[in-house]
Amino acid sequence: MFFISLAFFVASVIALAVYGLNFGVDFKGGSILEVEFSEEVPSISEVQVLLMNALPSYEFSLNKAGERGLVIRSSELSEEAHQALLNALREKSLGQTLEEKRFNSVGPAIGKELRTKSFVAIGLVLAVIAIYMTFVFRKLSRTLSLLAMNISTLVALLHDIVIPMGVFAVLGHYFNVQISAVFVAAVLTILGYTVSDKVVIFDRVRENILRGAKNDLGEIVHKSVMQTLVRSINNTLTVVLSSAAIYLFGGESIRYFALALMMGIFLGAYSSIFVSSPLLVWWSDWTRFRK
């Protein structure tokens, strides 16, 4: 199972290297407009031609949002261009009522700053988690390597966020799914949530060791995983099912947040059992062998 995880991780890194993340308006600047028609959305090709004729100096990317919604992305629109775009859509609606759901416009400098701060935030979270693990499990330093615990936890957390990033790189390349600030919120949520699974298992390992368990470390870790397995499954199913409901029935703006959360939380429970725990045992055995 560990090597299956490694295969998916490597595939995700390759996807990120080849395709990259398709950053949206939040990160590269531009405007995003979401409208809803009262009856049905005109065909994407017709709306694309309409907008090109109305605003020939702009490039537009269009996606449907549900049955009656339409999301339009472009370079940064002035207020005059924004109103011209709405008027063109109203003319095309052919008697339908057109409702503007949202309009956001971000300059390129702000988008670049947000992208930098997002990566810094993810890095800081990982660093704080390493400090937290060192503090919480300091009593085990004589019997178990704190470095092994930190490395196994951080590797598992990278596994939990890199694989969803790889999936979104593929979705962005083939289906024009764009990364927004909401995706960063999903990544930070995944890190904060899934680290608890690792801490619970390692805490049970600590309890079993401090109670005087004399078994091999692998047996102690296996016992600890089995003692916490039901809790991990129940917590994971709770979040995955609620996220699935958001993905299926929520709005376009949070749909991919829910998708990222589903993948990350599932991978977090998986990596707690099949990545961080085996890695902890392997690293500890390897350091003992070197000594």
C-alpha positions in Angstrom: 0.0 0.0 0.0 2.9 2.3 0.7 4.2 1.9 -2.8 0.8 2.5 -4.3 0.8 5.8 -2.5 4.2 6.5 -3.8 3.0 5.8 -7.4 0.1 8.2 -7.0 2.4 10.8 -5.5 4.9 10.6 -8.3 2.1 10.8 -10.9 0.8 13.9 -9.2 4.2 15.6 -9.2 4.6 14.8 -12.9 1.1 16.2 -13.6 2.1 19.4 -11.7 5.4 19.7 -13.6 3.9 19.0 -17.0 0.5 20.9 -16.8 0.9 23.1 -13.7 -2.0 24.5 -11.8 -4.5 26.5 -13.8 -4.6 29.6 -11.6 -7.8 31.6 -11.7 -8.7 35.3 -11.4 -7.7 35.4 -7.7 -4.1 34.5 -8.5 -3.3 36.0 -11.9 -5.7 38.9 -12.0 -8.8 39.5 -14.1 -12.6 39.5 -13.6 -15.2 36.8 -13.0 -18.9 37.3 -13.6 -21.6 34.8 -12.7 -25.1 35.3 -14.0 -28.3 33.2 -13.9 -31.0 33.0 -16.5 -34.6 32.5 -15.5 -35.2 29.6 -18.0 -32.2 28.2 -19.7 -28.7 29.1 -20.6 -28.0 29.9 -24.3 -25.3 27.7 -25.9 -21.7 28.5 -24.9 -20.6 29.0 -28.5 -23.4 31.6 -29.1 -22.5 33.5 -26.0 -18.8 33.4 -26.9 -19.5 35.0 -30.3 -21.8 37.5 -28.7 -19.2 38.7 -26.2 -16.4 38.8 -28.8 -18.5 41.1 -30.9 -19.5 43.3 -28.0 -16.0 43.5 -26.4 -13.5 42.5 -29.1 -10.5 43.6 -27.1 -11.1 41.0 -24.3 -10.8 37.2 -24.2 -13.5 35.2 -22.4 -13.7 31.8 -20.8 -17.2 30.5 -20.2 -18.5 27.6 -18.0 -22.0 26.6 -17.1 -22.9 26.6 -13.4 -25.8 24.3 -12.8 -28.8 24.3 -15.0 -29.3 28.0 -15.5 -26.0 29.6 -14.4 -23.1 30.9 -16.5 -19.6 31.8 -15.2 -17.6 34.2 -17.4 -13.9 34.8 -16.8 -11.8 37.4 -18.6 -8.9 39.9 -18.1 -9.7 42.7 -15.8 -12.9 44.5 -16.8 -13.6 48.2 -16.3 -17.0 49.2 -15.0 -18.0 50.4 -18.5 -17.0 47.0 -20.0 -18.8 45.2 -17.1 -22.1 47.0 -18.0 -21.6 46.5 -21.7 -21.1 42.7 -21.1 -24.3 42.6 -19.0 -26.3 44.5 -21.7 -25.1 42.1 -24.4 -26.2 39.1 -22.3 -29.6 40.7 -21.6 -30.1 41.1 -25.4 -29.2 37.5 -25.9 -31.5 36.3 -23.1 -34.5 36.8 -25.5 -37.1 37.8 -22.9 -35.6 35.8 -20.0 -34.8 37.5 -16.7 -31.0 37.8 -16.2 -29.7 38.0 -12.6 -26.1 38.9 -11.7 -25.0 36.6 -8.9 -21.5 37.9 -8.4 -18.8 40.1 -10.0 -15.2 40.1 -8.8 -12.2 41.9 -10.3 -8.6 41.5 -9.1 -5.5 43.3 -10.4 -2.5 41.3 -11.5 -0.3 42.7 -8.7 -2.8 41.7 -6.0 -3.2 38.3 -7.6 0.6 37.7 -7.6 0.8 38.8 -3.9 -2.0 36.4 -2.9 -0.4 33.5 -4.7 2.9 34.1 -2.9 1.2 34.5 0.5 -0.8 31.3 -0.1 2.3 29.2 -0.6 3.9 30.9 2.5 0.8 30.1 4.5 1.0 26.4 3.5 4.7 26.3 4.4 4.1 27.9 7.8 1.3 25.4 8.6 3.7 22.5 7.9 6.4 24.1 10.1 4.0 24.7 13.0 2.8 21.1 12.8 6.4 19.9 13.1 6.9 22.1 16.2 3.6 20.9 17.6 4.6 17.2 17.1 8.0 17.7 18.8 6.3 19.4 21.8 3.5 16.9 22.2 5.6 13.7 21.9 8.7 15.0 23.7 8.3 12.4 26.4 9.0 9.6 23.8 12.4 11.0 22.8 14.2 8.3 24.8 12.3 5.4 23.2 11.2 6.8 19.8 12.8 9.2 17.5 11.0 12.6 17.3 12.6 13.1 14.0 11.0 9.9 12.7 7.6 11.1 13.9 8.0 14.5 12.3 9.2 13.2 9.0 6.5 10.5 8.8 3.9 13.1 9.6 5.1 15.7 7.1 5.6 13.2 4.3 2.0 11.9 4.9 0.7 15.5 4.9 2.5 16.3 1.6 0.9 13.1 0.3 -2.5 14.4 1.3 -2.2 17.8 -0.5 0.1 17.0 -3.5 -2.2 14.2 -4.9 -5.3 16.6 -4.9 -3.1 19.3 -6.5 -2.1 16.7 -9.2 -5.7 15.9 -9.9 -6.6 19.6 -10.2 -3.6 20.1 -12.6 -5.2 17.4 -14.8 -8.7 18.9 -14.4 -7.3 22.4 -15.2 -5.5 21.1 -18.4 -8.4 19.1 -19.8 -11.5 20.7 -18.3 -10.4 24.3 -17.6 -10.9 24.0 -13.9 -9.3 27.0 -12.3 -7.6 27.3 -8.9 -9.0 30.1 -6.7 -8.4 31.3 -3.1 -11.0 28.8 -2.0 -8.7 26.0 -3.1 -6.0 27.3 -0.7 -8.6 27.3 2.1 -9.3 23.7 1.2 -5.6 22.8 1.4 -5.2 24.5 4.8 -8.4 22.7 6.0 -7.0 19.4 4.9 -3.7 20.0 6.7 -5.4 21.0 9.9 -7.9 18.1 9.8 -5.8 15.2 8.7 -3.0 15.9 11.1 -5.4 15.0 13.9 -5.6 11.4 12.5 -1.8 11.1 12.7 -1.6 12.7 16.2 -4.3 10.3 17.5 -2.5 7.2 16.2 0.9 8.4 17.5 -0.7 9.4 20.8 -2.0 5.8 21.2 1.5 4.6 20.3 2.8 6.8 23.1 0.3 5.5 25.6 1.1 1.9 24.7 4.8 2.5 25.1 4.5 4.4 28.4 2.3 1.6 29.8 5.2 -0.7 29.4 4.5 -2.5 26.2 7.5 -4.7 25.4 6.4 -5.8 21.9 8.3 -4.9 18.7 7.6 -1.3 17.5 5.8 -2.6 14.4 3.4 -4.6 16.6 2.8 -1.6 18.9 2.0 0.7 15.9 -0.3 -1.9 14.4 -2.2 -2.3 17.7 -2.5 1.5 17.9 -3.8 1.8 14.4 -6.4 -0.9 15.1 -7.5 0.8 18.3 -8.2 4.1 16.5 -9.4 2.6 13.2 -13.2 3.0 13.9 -12.8 6.6 15.0 -10.8 7.5 11.8 -13.4 5.8 9.5 -16.3 7.5 11.2 -14.7 11.0 11.2 -13.7 10.6 7.6 -17.1 9.4 6.4 -18.8 12.3 8.2 -16.7 14.9 6.3 -16.7 13.1 3.0 -20.4 12.7 2.9 -21.1 16.3 3.9 -18.6 17.5 1.3 -20.2 15.3 -1.3 -23.5 17.0 -0.6 -21.9 20.4 -1.1 -20.3 19.3 -4.3 -23.5 17.9 -5.8 -25.9 20.6 -4.6 -23.8 23.6 -3.6 -23.0 26.6 -5.8 -20.3 26.8 -8.4 -18.0 29.0 -6.2 -17.6 26.2 -3.5 -18.0 23.1 -5.7 -14.3 22.5 -6.2 -13.6 23.4 -2.5 -15.8 20.4 -1.6 -14.1 18.2 -4.2 -10.6 19.1 -2.9 -11.8 18.5 0.7 -13.3 15.1 -0.2 -10.0 13.9 -1.7 -7.8 15.4 1.0 -9.8 14.0 3.9 -10.0 10.6 2.4 -6.3 10.6 1.6 -5.6 11.8 5.2 -7.3 8.8 6.7 -5.5 6.5 4.2 -2.1 8.0 4.8 -2.4 7.8 8.6 -2.7 4.0 8.3 -0.7 3.2 5.2 1.9 6.0 5.0 2.8 7.7 8.2 2.6 4.6 10.5 4.7 2.3 8.2 7.1 5.1 7.6 7.5 5.6 11.4 8.4 1.9 11.9 10.7 1.8 8.9 12.6 4.9 9.9 13.0 3.8 13.5 14.2 0.4 12.4 16.6 1.9 9.9 18.1 4.3 12.5 18.6 1.4 14.9 20.3 -0.6 12.2 22.7 2.2 11.5 23.6 2.4 15.2 
